[in-house]
């Protein structure tokens, strides 16, 4: 995409939305206080990361992209000095889901920053303060997902229905079907994909039970799980019992069981139940996530089904 050259005095929004792209522009000005481009901008402009020139420095300001759970703290801006009297600059900006990299004048200056974009932070705008500037040779190149192209997604199952389908349950913890978010008296549950998830808070903290997949085969080297829970147990403990059985014709096969059981010696500071993954013979596991999930295999990505076990007091955090 090549937007038209623009003379900006204030703010101009580009007709583009995306999350992974390269943005190039030649910027020139005569006299002004501030000039730059905003990436990762949401609809009302309250969230964005600014890349610009101010006070003789090239800067990246991500303060408007801060999030409370993952705050940048005092490290919200980075900058590098420009040559005295600079009034033009070629900028090459690489935007990814979690980063912004800026290169000025063919890499003579480079600034690299982590960014906390949300799904709605997809806009781009040009801005000036105290004067006008010319933006020429604008170019936006959207990056293709070469991982998915190399190994297209192959979904196995999801948790979007009213029941668990061919998955089997025991005990009360998982209820009769997927949940649409948090259950009664449960703390907020976020981070799952789609509209529903497998939630083990049916009946509250005292509930126990298991959710077991049917047998299926995966021909990749890895199966990824996404699970959420309290401080106990750690994710590494939840999945410690899972291992693939090798040498089975047609691929490795197992069944995955997500179990929720009360802790024998609960700590005075946490009532979170203990969870575990147990596998049975001759079957291979899905990963824990609501909806289609990606399993990574030596640089390629495919999608397999998943389950997500959610315990009270925490939001699921993706395990990539």
Protein Blocks (a to p, Z undefined) as FASTA:
>chain_A
ZZdddddehjaddddddfbdcdddddddfbdcbdcddehiafkopaccddddeehiacdd
fklmccfklcgkjmlbccddddehiabdcddddddfkbccddeehhlaccdddddddfkl
mbccdddehiacddehiacdddddfklmmmccddfbdckbfbekjaccedjknombdceh
jaehiacdehiecjbdcdfkggijmbgcdddddddddfbfbdcddddddfbdcfklmmmm
gccdehiehiacddddddddddfbdcfkbccdcddddddehiacddddehjddddeehia
cdddddddddehiacdddZZ
